[in-house]
Amino acid sequence: MTIAAILQTKGHEVIQLGSDVTLKDAVALLVERRIGCVPVVDGGAVVGIFSERDVVRAVGAGNADVLQQPVSSVMTSPAVTITPDLPVMTALSLMTKRRIRHLPVMDGDKMTGFVSIGDLVKYRIDKIEAEASAMRDYIQGA
């Protein structure tokens, strides 16, 4: 199964912000939306990923005015992206190898979705449970 199948269930809405947004405003967005990560987009192009980890690293560095800095000063860049036709297991492998938890989904130059490792794991668990249920039904019907 592909990433496109996950986006059909999850939806294509993507919360995003520009690279000039201050850390203070970006953190407020994370809190308000109850999310841990957001793609950073300038002129329609994904230029990075801003996450809770980036906030912790910035605060940990001890810079007193860190919350007034732009997201671009602390975001993870360049962003690792995937396409909708990528198999789920390949995306999971990529996340594991690169030690990342979120991937923007790109169709050409356009971002069409954003998936987390939680989205992919949920999809796999649901699929395994459906297969187990079908197997139980088959065995009981035989």
N, C-alpha and C positions, 0 to 999 in steps of 0.2 A: 504494500500500500504506500501511497505517496503523501507528501506534505499537503497537496491539494485536497485530499480527503479530510485531513484534520481541519483545514481552513473552512471546508464546507460546513462542518459541525460547529467550530469555534466562531467563525465569522471573520470578516476581513478588516474590521475596525482596528486602527492602530493609533494609539496615543503617541504623540511625538513632540519634540521641541527643537528650537533652533540653537545653534552653537553659541549665540550671544546672550542667551538667557542666563541669569545669575544662578549660582548654586542654591541660594536661598529660595528663589522661585521654583527651581527644579525640584528641590527637596519638598516644597509645599505641594507640588504636583504629585510626586510619589505618594505622599501621605494622603492627599485628597482622594486619589484614585485607588489607593491600597495596592500599589504595584511596586516591584523592586527594581525595575529597569525600564528604560525608554530609549528608542532610537533617536539619534540627533540628526536632523535633516536640514540641509541648506540648499535652496534652489531645487528642491525635489530629489536631491541626491543624499543618500545615507552617508554621513561623514564620520559617524562614530556611534557608540553606545554609552549611555550614562546610567550607572547603576549605584546601588547602595554601597557596594565595595569601593567605588570611586570616591564617594563621600567620606567613607571611613579613612581611606588613604590620605585624602586632602586634609581632613581634620587632624589625623595622626601626625602629619608633617609639621604641625604647630604654627602654621601661618595664621596670624591673628585676624586678617581680613578675608579669609578663605570664602566666606559666604557671599562676598561681593564680587568674586571673580566669575568670569564666564564659564559655562559648562565646558567649552572647548579646552580650557586649561587643565582639566582633570579627566575628561572622558577617555574611554578606550577607543583607540583609532589605529588603523582602519578597522571597520566593522567586518566581521566574517559574515557573509550572506549565503543564502541558498536559493534554489529555484523551486517552484511548485511541483515539478516532476521528480524531485529527489525522493528516493525511498526513505521511509521513516527510519529504518534500521541504519541507513547510511548517515542520516542526520544525527541520530543518537551516538553513533561512533565518532562523528566529527566533534560533537559536544564533549564527549569523554576525552578524546585526544587533545583538544585545545583547551580543556578545562573552562568551558563557558556554559552558560545556562540559558542564553537567549539568542535567537537568530532571526534577522529580518529576512522575509521572503520576497525575492525580487523577480519580476517578470519583465525582462529587458531592463530598462532604466527606471521602472515604476515599482515602488514597494506595494505589494498586494497583501501583506500580512506580517505577523510577528508571532513566532512560536517559542515557547519555553520548554525546558526539559520536562517540566510537569505535564504539559500538554501531550508530549510524545509518550511519556510513561503511562499516562491515563489511557491514551489510545491503545497502547499495547496490552494493558491489563484488560480493558473492555473486550478486545479482540480475543484474548486467551480465554476469558470467561465465557464468551459466546461459543467458542469452539468446544470448550468442556461441556457446556450445556447441550450442544448438538450431539456430542458423543454420548452423553448420558441418555438422551432421548432415543438415540439410535439403539443403544444396548438394551434399554428397557422395552423397546418396541420389537426386538428380535425374538 
